[in-house]
Amino acid sequence: MKIALCQLNFKIADFEGNTNKIISAIKEAKSKEAEIAVFSELAVCGYPPLDMLENKDFIDKCEKAIKQISEYCYGIAAIVGSPVINTDEFGKKLYNSAIFIEEGKIKSTHKKSLLPSYDVFDEYRYFEPNKSWSTVNFKNENIAITICEDLWVNQPIENSFTRQKLYTCSPMDELMKFSPTLMINIASSPFSFNHAETRKTVLCENSKKYNLSLIYVNQIGANTELIFDGGSMAINNSGNVFHELPYFEESISIIETTTTEPLIKNNFSHNNSQIDKIYKALILGIRDYFNKVGFKKAILGLSGGIDSALVLVLAEQALGKENVHALLMPSRYSSQHSVSDALMLASNLGITYDLVSIEAAFSSFESSLIPVFAGKQPDITEENIQARVRGTLLMAYSNKFGNILLNTSNKSEAAVGYGTLYGDMAGGLSVIGDLYKTQVYQLANFINSHGEIIPRNTIIKPPSAELRPDQKDSDSLPEYDILDKILFAYIEQKTPLEEIVEQGFEKQIVEKVIKLVNTNEYKRFQTPPILRVSSKAFGFGRRMPLVAKY
């Protein structure tokens, strides 16, 4: 049987755009003699729709989209993800469903059984879990249709104190009672830099366990923080991938289930380095955030440091040099090489810029506060004023010209509160807020691997906020190669203080770092959305109380 894997980029609540994409893909698949076109989870409305699912009008439009799509399903069937109303008296109002359409009609609806409610997922808030199963007979195949998490039943969720399986039932075990001959799984599985290989392992293990070929279709694109990498694939019953779609781009590919020889060679991006995946993900995240919201131009503060340099390169790659502008805002503490490094990078990229000194505005603030601060020595207050002056200038440019401010803070800084609210923490989108500082250096070196784009001096000089004479980040923080390891253990791995110390770190340093993480939650609560590239990003995937004693 010929099956079209339709890996598309959907926009949340863009019913007309999503429907047209699906119909266009069905037409293309039909022209190539495909017998089924398979689309991703919640394709008609985009993923994740969140509280939009609570609006009746939203669900009405989903139903209307399915009816419209059905009109093009003659001579070809389709599997399309959509929310479906729960008509039972009890339970949540909706099911997360895969709809099988044939000859212009809905032939069957297959509901998601396992609803993830961890990290960035909160599906049980909206959906009722499925408790009944059935297969669909089509073209001499008996197809078991599942949705994303339904195949992750045997994957334990690990933390520092337990290792347990989340689910008490296995949808595929139930579906095997109907003797299926083929599995199809539709998904909206977001990217993190170590997830693609885990995902492939899980899918291949399912094929091997049930001795069935598996068709897997994932979406691509970014919706606010979440980036979807695609990687749709077909796997034979021995657990070997025999067809795979590219990562981070739309693709429609036809496979034949009778051709199940494993791939011999694969040039897709998942075989490249981890840092290459992050690079592609961040570019896609920026591009989709701007395109889907209707923004066009970006502004950022270019300091001569590595963080703003990296964000400028990514923005230029995502939006084009004509759509990115930089402000250089030196102060009395800015070194000459910081200005020259920033100018060199702008020249290398062909980016327009303005140089606006903050000295006059900073001096004015100092003068105005003399009566209030009488008898007080300069401290972090004056440092923060400089950062807030810069934030004000950037937002003024944003207001005047319509450029969206890109935040340039990294994850290490955000974790320990090494940033100024309403200053360098301002912005409409945080580009590298899920990259530790050591990863920032790795990505900068990756960008320079085929020629110097980011000035070498920007990469090798000691990092500094340059808000006081001879300031270095290491004056306030442990060296980043130590800090980032502690942060990763505490944030991603949820490792307790004592166990981090046992890994060889000084107890005093670990205590300081953990205290900084815990006491700066209020700052992170007010940051812009952060493009997620790790398994535990700051944002709605990590929910901590602002007021707590722990």
TATA-V918869 format. One line per field, one symbol per residue. psi: psi as a letter, one per 40 degrees, with the letter a starting at -180 (. if undefined). A space follows every 50 residues. Layout:
# TATA-V918869
psi=???
This chain:
# TATA-V918869
psi=hhhhhggihihhegdddddddddddddddddefidhhhiihfddeihheb edeehdddddddddddddddeefhehiihhhiihhheidiaieiihihhh hhfeihdihhihdhhhfibeifdeddihiieiiiihhhfeihhhhihcdd efdehihiaeeihihdieihdddddeeefieihhhiighihieedddddd dddddddddefiihhhhiiiihhbdhhhebfiihhieefhhehhiiifii ihhhiheegfhihdiheieeeaidddddddddddddddddddeeidiiii hheeidddddddddddddeideehiihhgiaeehidddddddddddddef hiiihhieddddddddddedddehehiiaddddddddddddddddddddd eehhhhieiidddddefgihhebeeiidhhdfeehidddddddddddedf ihdhhddddeihiiefeihfiideddiiidddddddddddddefhidddd deeeihddddddddddddeedddddeiihhhheiegiiaeehhiidhih.
